[in-house]
């Protein structure tokens, strides 16, 4: 019987939020004309955890899925990537969410009433927030339900009592709530985080900001603020001032998921004590891998460690068959 290594007691990063089953065309072609599809796991927070794990660091994704085939499948897929899934809950009374990519044309969501939308502050009780080095959340979660909104407030309050870095990706989703509501709530949440990631385009829609400096003026509270400006580059603001690193050149197939990859690359560099410029550079390097694929977590982004985890998972299933 093969041996599957035990997971570490406390992951370096804990990412909290919804993960859904993701249907995406195998090729970068319109959804209505595509023939072959992939069924994968996709969600902003679990994408970050997946990339962090692929880069050789311990990362857990904590969320809730339905007690259904899609939920079981996506949890197994995340585990095969090397993500710690011990803190995932299943809900027998609500389904796993689903979303479908139409490359170059956006995304369709089927997530109303999902198991993840039923998360609440009580969900945090079993999470190792006190021992994590980074707790990562996004602006998607508060838009899912009132209980999820309350959970995000509770997360920020609990992490503030620890030495962990509270990382917040604004991740504005227009389909989930009105712009005026999102603008007010996301500004308030960002102001309470230690580290904030935001796209200049979404900062423009939400708050009317036209430059990275304007975003910093609006958000002076975070110790670290990273403003991403597409193929132009990214700017980090800190007490030491501003640092800008141009984006890497890339052949873009699909942009969805690139922000999560950037955040993961940056966070791993932060964990190892890299400089501001090197943190931004690491974010760009990881984002390029995702831009070149239709998947949120493309095969090219997976490390040898992830491949070994996948083989171990298969061996374990075969041993118990």
C-alpha positions as CSV (number, residue, x, y, z in Angstrom):
1,X,0.0,0.0,0.0
2,X,1.4,3.4,-0.9
3,X,2.1,6.0,1.8
4,X,0.4,9.4,1.5
5,X,2.4,12.0,3.5
6,X,0.5,13.6,6.4
7,X,-0.5,17.2,5.9
8,X,1.2,19.8,8.1
9,X,-0.7,20.9,11.3
10,X,-0.8,24.6,10.4
11,X,-0.7,25.9,6.8
12,X,1.2,29.0,6.0
13,X,-1.7,30.4,4.1
14,X,-5.4,30.0,4.8
15,X,-7.8,31.2,2.0
16,X,-11.5,31.4,2.8
17,X,-14.3,31.7,0.2
18,X,-16.4,30.0,-2.4
19,X,-15.1,27.5,-4.9
20,X,-17.4,26.3,-7.7
21,X,-17.2,23.6,-10.3
22,X,-15.8,25.3,-13.5
23,X,-16.8,24.3,-17.0
24,X,-14.4,25.7,-19.6
25,X,-13.9,25.0,-23.3
26,X,-10.7,23.0,-23.9
27,X,-9.7,25.5,-26.6
28,X,-10.1,29.3,-26.6
29,X,-13.3,29.3,-28.7
30,X,-16.8,30.6,-28.1
31,X,-18.9,28.5,-25.7
32,X,-21.7,27.9,-28.1
33,X,-19.3,26.5,-30.7
34,X,-17.0,24.5,-28.5
35,X,-17.0,20.7,-28.6
36,X,-14.6,19.7,-25.8
37,X,-14.8,20.9,-22.3
38,X,-12.9,20.6,-19.0
39,X,-14.6,20.3,-15.6
40,X,-12.3,21.8,-12.9
41,X,-12.4,23.6,-9.6
42,X,-12.4,27.3,-9.7
43,X,-12.7,30.1,-7.2
44,X,-10.6,33.2,-6.4
45,X,-9.5,32.0,-2.9
46,X,-8.8,28.4,-3.9
47,X,-7.0,29.6,-7.0
48,X,-4.6,31.5,-4.7
49,X,-4.2,28.5,-2.5
50,X,-3.5,26.3,-5.5
51,X,-0.7,28.5,-6.8
52,X,0.8,29.0,-3.4
53,X,0.9,25.2,-3.0
54,X,2.4,24.7,-6.5
55,X,5.2,27.1,-5.5
56,X,6.2,24.9,-2.6
57,X,4.4,26.4,0.3
58,X,1.6,25.0,2.5
59,X,-1.8,26.4,1.7
60,X,-5.3,25.5,2.8
61,X,-8.6,26.4,1.2
62,X,-11.6,26.7,3.6
63,X,-15.1,26.7,2.2
64,X,-18.4,24.9,2.0
65,X,-19.6,22.7,-0.9
66,X,-22.8,20.6,-1.4
67,X,-23.0,17.0,-0.5
68,X,-22.9,16.2,-4.2
69,X,-20.7,14.9,-7.0
70,X,-19.5,18.3,-8.1
71,X,-18.5,19.2,-4.5
72,X,-16.6,15.9,-4.0
73,X,-14.9,16.3,-7.4
74,X,-13.7,19.8,-6.8
75,X,-12.4,19.0,-3.3
76,X,-10.5,16.1,-4.8
77,X,-9.1,18.2,-7.6
78,X,-7.8,20.8,-5.1
79,X,-6.3,18.2,-2.9
80,X,-4.5,16.7,-6.0
81,X,-3.0,20.2,-6.5
82,X,-1.4,20.0,-3.0
83,X,-4.0,22.2,-1.3
84,X,-5.0,21.3,2.3
85,X,-8.7,20.7,2.2
86,X,-9.2,19.6,5.8
87,X,-11.3,22.6,6.6
88,X,-13.9,22.2,3.9
89,X,-17.5,21.6,5.1
90,X,-20.2,19.8,3.2
91,X,-23.9,20.9,3.2
92,X,-26.6,18.3,2.5
93,X,-29.2,20.9,2.0
94,X,-27.6,23.2,-0.6
95,X,-25.7,22.5,-3.9
96,X,-22.2,23.3,-5.1
97,X,-22.1,26.4,-7.3
98,X,-21.2,26.2,-11.0
99,X,-19.8,28.6,-13.4
100,X,-19.1,28.4,-17.2
101,X,-16.4,30.3,-19.1
102,X,-17.0,31.8,-22.5
103,X,-13.4,32.7,-23.5
104,X,-13.1,36.3,-24.3
105,X,-16.8,36.9,-23.6
106,X,-17.1,36.6,-19.8
107,X,-18.5,34.1,-17.4
108,X,-21.9,32.7,-16.5
109,X,-22.7,31.9,-12.9
110,X,-25.1,29.3,-11.4
111,X,-24.4,29.9,-7.7
112,X,-27.6,31.3,-6.2
113,X,-28.4,29.4,-2.9
114,X,-25.1,27.5,-3.0
115,X,-23.7,25.8,0.0
116,X,-21.0,28.4,0.2
117,X,-23.5,31.2,0.5
118,X,-24.6,29.6,3.8
119,X,-21.3,30.2,5.5
120,X,-21.4,32.3,8.6
121,X,-19.1,33.5,11.4
122,X,-19.4,30.1,13.1
123,X,-17.6,28.6,10.1
124,X,-14.4,30.2,11.4
125,X,-14.3,28.3,14.6
126,X,-12.4,25.3,13.2
127,X,-9.9,27.3,11.2
128,X,-6.3,27.8,12.2
129,X,-6.3,31.6,11.9
130,X,-4.1,32.1,14.9
131,X,-1.2,30.1,13.5
132,X,-1.4,31.0,9.8
133,X,1.1,33.5,8.4
134,X,-1.4,34.8,5.8
135,X,-5.2,34.7,5.8
136,X,-6.5,35.5,2.3
137,X,-10.1,36.7,1.5
138,X,-11.8,38.5,-1.3
139,X,-14.6,40.9,-2.0
140,X,-16.6,38.2,-3.6
141,X,-17.6,36.6,-0.3
142,X,-19.5,39.6,1.3
143,X,-21.7,39.7,-1.9
144,X,-22.8,36.1,-1.6
145,X,-25.2,36.5,1.4
146,X,-25.7,38.4,4.6
147,X,-24.2,35.6,6.6
148,X,-21.1,35.5,4.4
149,X,-20.8,39.3,4.8
150,X,-20.9,38.8,8.6
151,X,-18.3,36.1,8.3
152,X,-15.9,38.4,6.5
153,X,-16.2,41.0,9.3
154,X,-15.6,38.3,11.8
155,X,-12.5,37.1,9.9
156,X,-11.0,40.5,9.9
157,X,-11.6,40.9,13.6
158,X,-10.1,37.6,14.5
159,X,-7.1,37.9,12.3
160,X,-6.4,41.4,13.8
161,X,-5.8,39.6,17.2
162,X,-3.0,37.4,15.6
163,X,0.3,38.0,13.9
164,X,-1.1,36.9,10.5
165,X,-1.3,39.2,7.5
166,X,-4.9,39.8,6.4
167,X,-4.7,39.8,2.6
168,X,-7.8,41.2,0.8
169,X,-8.3,41.1,-3.0
170,X,-11.1,43.5,-3.9
171,X,-12.3,41.2,-6.7
172,X,-15.4,43.2,-7.6
173,X,-18.0,41.1,-9.3
174,X,-20.6,43.2,-11.1
175,X,-23.1,40.4,-11.4
176,X,-23.3,40.0,-7.6
177,X,-24.4,43.5,-6.4
178,X,-25.0,47.1,-7.4
179,X,-22.0,49.3,-8.0
180,X,-22.9,51.8,-5.3
181,X,-23.4,49.1,-2.7
182,X,-20.2,47.4,-3.7
183,X,-18.2,50.6,-3.7
184,X,-19.1,51.5,-0.1
185,X,-18.7,48.0,1.3
186,X,-15.4,47.1,-0.5
187,X,-13.8,50.4,0.5
188,X,-14.6,49.7,4.1
189,X,-13.2,46.2,4.0
190,X,-10.1,47.2,2.1
191,X,-9.4,49.9,4.8
192,X,-9.3,47.2,7.5
193,X,-6.8,44.8,5.7
194,X,-3.0,44.6,6.0
195,X,-2.5,44.0,2.3
196,X,-4.9,44.9,-0.5
197,X,-4.9,43.8,-4.2
198,X,-7.0,45.9,-6.5
199,X,-7.1,46.4,-10.3
200,X,-7.0,49.9,-11.5
201,X,-9.9,49.2,-13.8
202,X,-12.1,48.1,-10.9
203,X,-10.9,51.0,-8.8
204,X,-12.1,53.2,-11.6
205,X,-15.5,51.7,-11.7
206,X,-16.0,51.6,-8.0
207,X,-14.3,54.8,-6.8
208,X,-13.5,56.8,-9.9
209,X,-9.8,56.4,-9.5
210,X,-7.7,57.0,-12.7
211,X,-4.2,56.4,-11.4
212,X,-2.5,54.2,-8.8
213,X,-1.7,57.3,-6.8
214,X,-5.4,58.1,-6.6
215,X,-6.1,54.6,-5.3
216,X,-3.5,55.1,-2.6
217,X,-5.0,58.5,-1.6
218,X,-8.4,56.7,-1.3
219,X,-6.9,53.8,0.6
220,X,-4.2,55.1,3.0
221,X,-4.8,52.5,5.7
222,X,-3.4,49.2,4.4
223,X,0.3,48.6,5.2
224,X,0.7,47.3,1.6
225,X,-1.4,48.3,-1.3
226,X,-0.9,46.6,-4.8
227,X,-2.6,48.3,-7.7
228,X,-2.6,46.2,-10.9
229,X,-2.9,47.9,-14.3
230,X,-3.3,45.1,-16.8
231,X,-0.5,44.9,-19.4
232,X,1.0,48.1,-18.0
233,X,2.3,46.7,-14.8
234,X,1.7,46.8,-11.0
235,X,2.5,49.3,-8.3
236,X,3.1,48.6,-4.6
237,X,2.6,51.3,-2.0
238,X,4.1,50.9,1.5
239,X,5.6,53.1,4.2
240,X,8.8,53.1,2.1
241,X,7.0,54.7,-0.9
242,X,5.9,53.4,-4.2
243,X,7.5,50.6,-6.4
244,X,6.4,49.9,-9.9
245,X,7.3,46.8,-12.1
246,X,6.1,46.6,-15.7
247,X,4.0,43.6,-16.7
248,X,5.6,40.7,-18.5
249,X,4.7,40.3,-22.2
250,X,2.2,37.5,-22.7
251,X,0.0,35.9,-25.3
252,X,-3.4,36.4,-23.7
253,X,-5.9,33.6,-24.1
254,X,-8.1,34.3,-21.1
255,X,-7.7,36.9,-18.4
256,X,-10.0,35.3,-15.7
257,X,-7.9,33.9,-12.9
258,X,-4.7,35.9,-13.7
259,X,-5.3,38.2,-10.7
260,X,-5.4,35.2,-8.4
261,X,-2.2,33.9,-9.8
262,X,-0.6,37.3,-9.4
263,X,-1.7,37.5,-5.8
264,X,-0.3,34.0,-5.1
265,X,3.1,34.8,-6.6
266,X,3.3,38.1,-4.7
267,X,2.3,36.4,-1.4
268,X,4.9,33.6,-1.7
269,X,7.5,36.3,-2.3
270,X,6.3,38.1,0.8
271,X,6.5,34.9,2.8
272,X,10.2,34.5,2.0
273,X,11.1,38.1,2.6
274,X,11.6,39.3,-0.9
275,X,11.9,43.0,-1.8
276,X,9.0,45.1,-3.1
277,X,10.2,44.9,-6.7
278,X,10.7,41.1,-6.4
279,X,7.3,40.6,-5.0
280,X,5.7,42.4,-7.9
281,X,7.9,40.5,-10.3
282,X,6.9,37.2,-8.8
283,X,3.2,38.2,-9.2
284,X,3.7,38.9,-12.9
285,X,5.6,35.7,-13.5
286,X,2.7,33.6,-12.0
287,X,0.0,35.6,-13.8
288,X,1.6,35.0,-17.3
289,X,1.0,31.2,-16.8
290,X,-2.7,31.7,-16.4
291,X,-3.1,34.3,-19.1
292,X,-2.0,31.7,-21.7
293,X,-4.7,29.1,-20.8
294,X,-8.5,28.9,-20.6
295,X,-8.4,27.4,-17.1
296,X,-8.1,29.3,-13.9
297,X,-5.3,27.0,-12.8
298,X,-3.6,25.8,-16.1
299,X,-1.5,22.7,-16.4
300,X,1.6,24.9,-17.0
301,X,1.2,26.4,-13.6
302,X,1.5,23.1,-11.8
303,X,4.7,22.1,-10.1
304,X,6.3,18.7,-9.7
305,X,5.0,18.7,-6.1
306,X,1.4,19.0,-7.4
307,X,2.0,16.2,-9.9
308,X,3.3,14.0,-7.1
309,X,0.2,14.9,-5.0
310,X,-2.0,13.9,-7.8
311,X,-0.2,10.5,-8.2
312,X,-0.5,9.9,-4.5
313,X,-4.2,10.6,-4.5
314,X,-4.7,8.2,-7.4
315,X,-2.6,5.5,-5.7
316,X,-4.6,5.9,-2.5
317,X,-7.9,5.5,-4.3
318,X,-6.6,2.5,-6.1
319,X,-5.3,0.9,-2.8
320,X,-8.8,1.3,-1.3
321,X,-10.7,0.1,-4.4
